[in-house]
Amino acid sequence: MGIRVAVAGASGYAGGELVRLVAGHPEFDLVSATAHSQAGHRLDAVHPQLTGLDLVLTGTDPMALADVDLVFLALPHGESAALAAQLPPDARIVDLGADHRLADPYDWANYYGGTHAGQWTYGLPELPGQREHIAAATRVANTGCYAAAVTLALAPLIAAGAAQAEDVVAVAASGASGAGRTAKPHLLASEVMGDLSPYRVGAHQHVPEIKQATGATSLSFTPVLAPMPRGILATVTAVPARGVDPQAVLAEAYADAPFVHVLPEGRWPHTAATLGSNSCHLQATVDVDSRRMIVVSALDNLGKGAAGQAVQNANIMCGLPETAGLSVWGTTP
């Protein structure tokens, strides 16, 4: 018997992708998938792409999640902490929500509101030394999707002194699945198709997480809703150290990272190349006019930005190969 796994919040986009990855994992046994309003429905009725997977969604309560080795929480922000507190202390948990990402209670109150639930081990293995922390943890806070894209582009450059921490600008476009599956008028196909629109400008909730993970001290971040189902393309700019080659710094930092690919010179990331994978594609240059460093990052917001990242963290927690059950390659077209 393999590692017994439950997915809470399996009816959402990230939850459905988690179920797909867990069901195909060589060492995981999916024994429970829970939901709120969709409880009692067959899983393949909610996620037709999972036809043939014989599971019925149950209610999200501690009893449905207690008798397993590993729990994924794919719940709305602010709902994970109370549920996690009722689970057995020896159960490994990966939380895809924001509840346990931030160290500073002020940042939580300012960007999310409510009571700060405390910080768990941060689930981005590519940060220096973080794999060892994740391997020793029973509670891991998965990264946010935008945070993963921007942090992977920026963190090694600030750590190496190649980019200044006090002047960082990021603009990132995301597919509509990043907003979740709840029906909202502004996410209707007729509203999204043929349109690009910024949102939460100047106050996005991933800002403190990105600063915490990268060491940036000042960050201007603008998210953009793009007319596509999934994917993130982030453009990050910063002031470089004189004479620095950002591509070389990134290539050295990620030389042993199986899911982060610094592209050959002249090739730039695009979202379709990462769809269905757990990979992040990076490219960097220095602007000939402004002399600012530019790093472009692409990933699948439901893969490396959510479910794939969660499985990668769980693999490390369980002492498995980091790549188990995950694809390095995308599915385009």
N, C-alpha and C positions, 0 to 999 in steps of 0.2 A: 504493500500500500504506500502511496506517495504522501506528500504533504497536503493535509486537508485544508481547503481554502473556502472562505466565504466572501462574497462581494455584497456590500450594503450600498443601496442606491443603484442597483443594476439596471433600472429602467431608463436612466439618462444616457447621453451620448458617451461620456467617459466610462460610465458603468458598463454599457454594452461593449465597448472596446476592451475593457478589462475582462469581461466574461469570455470574449472571443480569444484573447491571449491566454487566459488561464486554462480554458478548455483544450487548447492546443499545446500546452506546456508539457514537456517530457517528465517533469517531477511533481506537478501540481494535480490534485484531484479536486475538482469543483463540486462541493457538496451542498452549497446553499447560496441562493441569490435572492436578495430582498428588495422591496420597494415600498412606497407609501400608497399612492392612489392606484397603482397598477397591481397591488397585491392580489393574488388569486388568479391572475392571468398567466397563461403559458408564456414562457420566455420568447418563443419564436413568433408569438402573436404581437409582441411589443417590438421585437427586433427580428424582422423577417430574414436578415442576413445570417441568423443563427438557426435557421430551419434544420431540424434533425437533432438539435440539442434538447433532450427531453427533460426539461425542468419547469416547475411552476414557481413563480415569484411568491415569496411569503412576506409577511409584514416585517418591518424593520424594528426588531426589539432585541434586547440582549440575549434572550433564550435562543433565538435563531442563529446567533453568532458565537455562542459560548463553546460548543464542542468541536472546535477546529484548531488548527495550528497557526493559521495565518488569516488575518482579516484585512480586506481593503475597504476603506470608507470613502465612497464617492458621493458624498452628501453635500447639500448647499452649505456655503460658509456660515459658521455659527452653530451648526447642528452636530458636528462630530464630537466635540469635547464631552458633552453630557453622556453620549452613548459609550464613548471609549472608557469613561470612568467606571462604567458598569460591567466591563469585560474582564475576564480573568487576567491577573497581573502577568502571567507567563505567556499569554498569547501575543504573538508578533502582530503589530498593527502598522499599516501604511495608510496615512490620511491624505487623500487628494484635496481636501479642503484647506482653507487658510488658517484654521483655528490654532495651529501650533507652530506656525512658521516664524513668527516675529518674537524677538527677544524683549523689545521695549513695550510695556503696557500702554504707554502714551501713544505710540504708533498704532497699536490695535484700536484704541479708543478713537483716535483721530480719523482713521481710514475705514474702519469697520463698525465701530460702536459696540457697546456692551462690555462684559467682563472678559478680561484677558485670561485665557486658559493655561498659560505657561508655554514655554518653548520645548519642542522635541528636537531630536537630531535632524539636521537639515538634509533633505534627500536629493543632493546633487553630487553624485560620486566623482565628477570630474574636477571638483574643487580640491586644492592640495590637502592631502591627509584625510579627506572626507570618507573615502572608502573604508578606512579603518574604523572610523566612528560609526558608520552605518552597520558594519559587520558586528560591532559590539552592542548594538542597540536592539531593544524590543519595540520601540516606538519611533517611527520616522515620519516626518512631515514632508510630503512631496512638494516640489516646487510649483509655483504658478506657471502657466504656459508662457506668458510674456516674459516673466522673470527668467525662465530657462533660456529663451532666445537671446535676451540682452546680456545675461550673466555670462553665458558661454562665449559671447563675442568680446566681452569687456574685462572680465576678472583677471585673466593672465596678464593683460597689458598694464593694468594698475599695479598688480603684484610685482611685476618686473621693473616698475618705474618707467615703463615705456609710454604711459599715458598719464596725464594729470587727472587727479581724482576730483578736482573742484569745478570742472567745466565739462560736463557730459550732456549730450543731447541724443535722444533716441526717438525715432518715429517707427511704429510697427503696425503693419496691416494684418488682420486676422480674419479667418473665415467665420461664418455665422455660427458654427457649432460651438465656438468658444463662449457664446452667450448662454449655452445650455439649451435644454429641450422644451422648457416651459413656453407655451404659446404667448407671443408678445406682438402687438401690431407692427412695431418698427422692424421686426424680423420676418415678416411675411415676404414671400418670394417677390411679389410685385413691388415691395418697398426696397428690397436689397438689390435685385438685379439691375445692372446698368448704373450702379451708384457707388460712390465711395463717401463715407461720412465719418468724421472724427467724433469721439465721445469721451466723456469724463476728462476733458482737456484740463490739464493743470492740477488734477487731484485724483489720479488713478491709484487704486489700492495696491498695485504691485510696486509702486515707487519705493516705499520703505524696505520691502523685501529685496529689491535689486540693490539698493544702497548697502544694506546689511551684508549681502552675499559678495559684492564686488569691491567694497571699500570706497566707492564713490561718495563724495561729501555733498555734491550738488548735482541734481539730475532733473532735466526737463524732459518729460516723457509724454508723447502724444500717440494714443492708440487710434487706429482707423478700422472701421468695419468694411471688409472687402466682399464683393459679390461672388463668393465661392463657399463651398461647404466647410472645408478644413484647410489648415495650413497657416503659418505665420512667416512673414518676411519682415525682419527688423533691420533698420539702418541706424548705426550707432556712430556718433562722431565725438572726438575728444582732441585735446591739444597734445601732440606727441613730444617726447624728448627729442632733442636734436639728433638727426642722423639715424633714427630708429627705423627698422624694417618690421612693421607690425605683422606681416605675413610670416616672417621667420620666427617671431616670438610666439605666435599662435601655433605654428607647426611644431615647435619644440615642446610647448606646454601639452599638446594633445598627441604626442608621438605614440603613446601607449594607450590611448583612449579608443576603444573599438567603435564607438558610435559618433565620434566627432571627426569630421573630415575637413581639413583645410585644402581647398581646391587648388589645382595648378594655376599658375599665373595666367590671367586672361579669361578664366572661367568664373562666372558669378553665380551665386546660389539662386535657385528659384524653387517655389514651394512644391510644384508637381513632382520634382525629383525625390522628395522626401516622404510623399504620401504612403501611408501604410507601414512605414519604417520607424525605428527608434533612433534615427540618425539626425544629426544637425550638420548642415553644410555651412562653411565659413569662407569668406574672402576678405582681403584687406588691402588698402592702399593709402597713400597720402595725397590729398587734394593739391593739384599744382598751383592753384590760386590762393586759397585760404591757408594752406599748409596744415589743415586739420586732418587728423587720422580718420579714415572711414572704414568701418567694418560692417559687412552685410551678413546676416544670419538667416537661414531658412530651416524650418522644422515643421513637423506635423503636430498641430496643437493637441490632438488626441493621442499622439504617439509619444515622442520625447517630451511633449508639453503636458502629458497627463498619464494615460494608462501604461504606455510603454515604459516611461520613467518609473512608474510605481512598480512594475514587474522587475525592472532592473534593480531597484532598491531591495525588493523582496528576495531576489536571487542572492544578493550580497548578504543580507540578513540571515539567510538559510544556509550559507556556505556553499552555494551552487555557483557554477560558472556564470559570470555576469551577463553573458549573451544568451543564456538558456531561454528558449521559447520566444526569442525576439529576432526580428529581421534587421539587417544592416541596410538592405536595399529597398527602394521604393517600388511603387506599382504603376507608375505612369506609362502610357497614357490611360 
